[in-house]
Amino acid sequence: MNSTTQEALTPLQWAEKACEALMAKFEPEQLPPDRFHYHQGVFLSGMEKCWRETNDDKYYTYIKRWVDSQILPDGSIKKYNPEELDDIQPGVLLFNLYEKTGDERYKKALHTLVPLLKAWKTNPSGGFWHKERYPNQMWLDGLYMAGPIATQFGKTFGEAAYFDMMTYQAILMEKHTKDPNTGLLYHGWDETKAAAWADPVTGLAPEFWGRAIGWYPVALLEMFEYLPADHKDKAELTSILQDLLIALIPFQDAATGLWYQVVDKGDMADNWLENSCTALYVHAIAKAVRFGYLDAKYLTYAWKGYQGVIDTLKFDENGHVIIGQICIGTGIGDYAHYIARPTSENDLHGAGAFILMCVEMSLAAQE
């Protein structure tokens, strides 16, 4: 497929191409890793949004097959780690399935996952540990793992305590990770300063890692769909969202429209342009415009980023799209750590970010 054909496809067609590339590679039951985890969660969340726009039931069926491979007949979850936020996130897929089928297994699984947050281990300020094995560490990614599912649970089952719980986490995280000079958010914060990466004075991670910053506004926008409009923290979180998205604009690469792996160091020769963070930023900017949180002029940057990602796409011998320049998962580290991370093609969270971007840009194109 040549570049003229690439330009001829609509954003929604690109979302479908990404879904179909992964569907061709994996039967739903085989999606890696072999447990209930956010890699499948973000990919299938994107697919669910694609299904809502296309009404093509092959996507719904694919999602349901994966979920049914993980949720046992008694409503228990086959394999997950109840001490990692990453393994709570895919529960967002259960709401739609429960609404469509009325199958109590999905409700039971939600009532297994979300109440775990009520007893979650926290740092001295009450911030969620990202994982049991990382005591006191708050990571930006954590808001995406717990925020949307908890707020949707609160709205669906009438448990308002989850609204306050998650807005508190979002505000605490931003308060401690925001850099006053750039407006960007550091990857993580350890209040006890015990982590190997923690600054001895502030407890902050040393760098602004692209994808981590992306999860945070994506999470806020998901949360806003379920948070009461008059919630006491909504105005503050709206300002936080606006400030972060506007702060990202100066770091967009002028030539390509993409953003860098380490966001603020585009002038470093070994830094590289990364597709998953770009896709998440584009999604968040466009969605913020759609919801009225950002002026429509910011769509220019979203379209530039979208086109930048599209320009990197390749195709395999079967005509399936290949999304490259995706950083594989990573812990917190220094500049050299992020730069040395390998990249992958069509990995689930990269494809998920891409689909989220494409569906949102499809909605932008209809405005």
N, C-alpha and C positions, 0 to 999 in steps of 0.2 A: 504494500500500500504506500503510495507516495505522499509527499507533503500536501499536494492539492487535495487529495482525498481526505487527509487528516483535517484540513480546514473545513471540509464539507460536512463533517460529522457534527451533530449538535452535542451539547454537554450531556444530555440524557443518553444519547447513543454511546458516548464514551463510557458513561457509568455502566451501561449494559455490557459493553465490550469487556470491561474489567471483571464484572460479575461472571461473564461467560468464560473468560480465560481461566478463572479459578475453579469454576464448576467443571470445566474440561479436565483440569488437573487432579481434582479431589472429589471423590464421592463425599457427601456431607459427613458421614460417619468417620472419615479418614482425616478430617481437617486437623492439622497439628496445632499445639501439642496434644498429647493424649490425656487431656483433662479439661475441666470447665475453666476457661481462661480468657483474658481480654483480647488476645490475638484473634480468636474466633468472634469474640463479642463485637469488636469494632468493625470487622469485615462484614459480619451479618447485620449489624446496625445500619451500615451503609446500604446493604442489599435490601433491608426492610424499607428504607426511604425510597430506593429505586422501585421497589414493588408498589409503593403507594402512588408513585407518579405514573407508572406504566400499566398498573393493574394486571401484570403478567403473573399468573399464579405459579409458574415454575419457580419463581423466587421464593414465594411463600412456602411452597412445598419443600424446597431445599433447606430453608431456615428451620422448618418444623422437624425435618428428618435429623438435623444435627442436634437440636434440642432434645428430641425424643431418644437420641442415642446416649444422652447424658442424664436425663431425668428418668429414674426407674419407676416401675408401675405404682409403687407406694408413695411417689413424690419425693423420694430422697435423691440426692445428687451423687452420681456414680463416683466421681473422683474430683476433688477440689481441695484447696488448702484454705481452711477457715481463718488462717492468720495472715493472709495476704490480700490487700485491697484488690489486686489484679484479678483475683478469682471471684470477686463479687460482681464485677462489671457486666459479664454476659447475662446476668439475671434480667437486664433491661429487655431482653428478647421475650421474656415470659409474659409481660403485660398484654401484648397484642394477641399472643396465642391463647391466653386465658379468656380475653374478651371475645375472641372469635369462636372458641370451642366450648367454653364453660368447664373445661376439664380441670378438676380440683388439684390434679398433680402440680400444675403450674403455680397455682396459688400457694400450695404447700411449700414448694421450693422457694418461692419469694419470701414466705414467712420463716424459712430456715436461714436465708441469706441476710436479709436486711436487718433483722433484730440483732445480728452479731455486732452491728455498729454501736449498739447501746452499751456494750461492755468492752468496746475496743480499747486497746492500750493507748495511752496518750502521754505526750511530753508534759512537763510541769505546767504549761499554759493551756493544756487541754487539746492540743493538736494531735491528730491521729498519727500513730507510727505507720510508715508505709508497709512494712513487713515485720513480722515477729523477730526475724534475725537482724533487723536494722533498728535497734532500740532508739527511740526518741527522734528518728529521722522523718521529717516531713518532706515529701517530694511533690513538685507541681503536678505530676501525672496523677497523684492520688485523688485529686478532685474529680477527674474524669471517671475514675474507677468507682467512686462512692456517691458523688453528688447527684448525678442524674437519676440513678436507680432509687436513691433514698427519697428525693423530692417527689418522684412519680409514685412511689409507694405511699408517701404521706397523703398525696391527693387521692389516689385510688382507694385507699382503705381508711381514709379519714383520721390519719395519725399525724396531726400538725407538729408534734415534737420533732419530727424529722426535718421540717423546714428550718427551724432554729438551729438544729444540730449542724446542718450542712452550710447554712449561710455563715455560721460562726467559723467553720473550718476554712471557708473561702476567704473571709476577711482576715483571719489570723495569718494565713499563708501569704497573702499579698502584703500585709503589713510588715512581715519579716523578710520577705525575699525581694522586695522592690528596690531597685537601684535608683537613688534620687537624680543621678546625672542623665542616664539614658531612658529611664522609665521602664526598662526591661526587668524581668524577674529571673533571679538566680534559680538553678535547677533544684536546689534543696536547702534545707535549714535544719541544723541540729542544735537545739536549745542548750544541750549539755556540753556541746563542743567536743564530744568524745570521738566522733567519726574521724577517720583518717583524713578525709577531705575538708573537714570543717575549719573555717578561719578561726584562729584561737581567740579572737576578740568578738566577732559577730556570730560565729557558728554557721556562716554561709558557705555554700558551695562556691568554687572559684570561678565558674563560667556560666554564660547564658547559652544553654543547649537548645537548639532549634525546636525539636519535637516536643520537649517538655513544656516549653512556653506555649506551644500550640494546643495542648490538651486543656489548658486552663480556661481560655475563653470559649472553646468548644463546650466544655462542661458548664460554664455559667449560662450560656445560651440554651442548653438543654434544660438546665434547672429552671430558667425563667419560663419555660413552657408549662411548668407545673406549680411554681411558686405563686401564691396569691399576689395579685398586682399591688395590694396595699400592705404587703409584708414590711415590717419595720426596717429590714436591711436592704430592701430592693433598690432604693435610691442610691445608697452607698455602693452596692455592687454594680449598678449601672454605670456610675462614674468610674469605677475600677476597670470595667470592661472597656469603656470608651478610651480611657487613658492608655491602656495597654495596646489596644489595636492601633491607635494613632502613633504611639511610640515605635511601633514596628516599621512604619512607612519609610523612614529615612534609611533603614538598613536593607531595603529591597534592592537587589542588584539592577542597576539601570540598564545594562545590556540585555539581560536574559529575563528579568522579571522574577527570578527565583530568590530565595533567601539562603543564607549560609548555615552550615552545620553548627558553627559557633557564631552566633548571630551578629555580634558587634565587631568581628575581626575579619571582615571581608578583604582587608588590605594585606593579610598574611598570605604568603605564596602557597602554603600547603593547605590552607582552608579550602573547603569545597562546597559547591551548591547542592542542596539536599531537597528532594522532592516531597517527602512526607510532611516536613514542617511547612513548606510552602503551601501544600494542599490544605493543611489545617488552618493556616492564616487566611487563605483565600475564602474558605468555607465560613470562617468566623466573621470576616469583614462583610461578606455578602449577606450573611444572615442577620448581622447587626443592622445593616442598611434596611433589609426587608422588615425587620421588627421596629424600625424607627429609632434605633439607638445611635446610629451614625448617619451623617449627611450623605446623600446619594453621590456626592462627588468622589467618595472613597471607592466606589465601584470601579473607577479607572484603574486603581491599583490591584483590585481583585481580578479584573479581566487580564491585566498584564501578567499577573502571577499564574493565572489559569493557562494562558497561552504559553507561558514559559515551561510549564509542566508538559503540556501537549507536545511542544516542540522536542522534548527529550524521548518521546515514545518510539518504540521499535516493535517489530512483529516477528513471530517465529514462523517456521516453515508451514504451520497449519493455519496461519493467518490470525493467531491469537495475539492480543496486545501484550507487550512486555513493558512493565513500569519499572525502571531502574533508578539508580541514585537514591536508594532508600537505606538509611542507616539501620543496621540491625539493632536489636534491643541493647541498652547500655545502662550500667550503673553510673554513679556520680564520680567524676574525676577531674583532672586538670586539662588544660588545652590539648596537650599531646595525647591524652587518653581519648578524647572525642575525635581528634583528627585521624587516629589510627584505627578507629572502628571500621570493620568491613561493611561493604554495602551488599544489598541483595536485590533480586528481581522478583516482583510479584509476591513478596512476602505478605502475610495476611494484614498486618497493621498498616503497611504501606498502601496496599490495595484498598483497605478500608478508608484511609484518609483520602485517597484519590476519588473513591466513589462518593464520599461525603461532599467533597469539593464539587464534583460534576453535577450532582443532584441539586445542590444549592445554586450553582451557576445556571442551571436550567430554569430554576425559579426566577433568578435575576433577569434572564433573557425574556421572560414572559411579562415582566413588569411594564 
